[in-house]
Amino acid sequence: MKFDEEFKWILIEAIDEGLKSIIGENGKKVIYYHLKELYGLEREEISEKLEVFAEYINKIFGLGAKIIEISIIKALCLKLKLEYKEKKIKFLDYIEELYKEYMKKMKKK
């Protein structure tokens, strides 16, 4: 899914915060380093290739990736001023839902 420019940066900040809250600043740097080295994916491009990011953290952390995904989603909800709700859907689908809610909210302004 294509995101607008503002949402892309909000998402990147939420990813930063979500990673940092679970694996710390150095762990976050290691993730970004490996994404760049293994996939040619810069931090600034993650929102455009979110499926690569999700696949990578699942490969590295296995079932523990869910904790990181939830942390990112919670950070994103906070930034978008949306309520976090626990859902039984995939990380990428949740991000898409939040984007749609964000766009609805922006149209009302």
Rosetta blueprint (number, residue, H / E / L):
1 M L
2 K L
3 F L
4 D L
5 E H
6 E H
7 F H
8 K H
9 W H
10 I H
11 L H
12 I H
13 E H
14 A H
15 I H
16 D H
17 E H
18 G H
19 L H
20 K H
21 S H
22 I H
23 I H
24 G H
25 E H
26 N H
27 G H
28 K H
29 K H
30 V H
31 I H
32 Y H
33 Y H
34 H H
35 L H
36 K H
37 E H
38 L H
39 Y H
40 G L
41 L L
42 E L
43 R H
44 E H
45 E H
46 I H
47 S H
48 E H
49 K L
50 L H
51 E H
52 V H
53 F H
54 A H
55 E H
56 Y H
57 I H
58 N H
59 K H
60 I H
61 F H
62 G H
63 L H
64 G H
65 A H
66 K H
67 I H
68 I H
69 E H
70 I H
71 S H
72 I H
73 I H
74 K H
75 A H
76 L H
77 C H
78 L H
79 K H
80 L H
81 K L
82 L L
83 E L
84 Y L
85 K L
86 E L
87 K L
88 K L
89 I L
90 K L
91 F H
92 L H
93 D H
94 Y H
95 I H
96 E H
97 E H
98 L H
99 Y H
100 K H
101 E H
102 Y H
103 M H
104 K H
105 K H
106 M H
107 K H
108 K H
109 K L
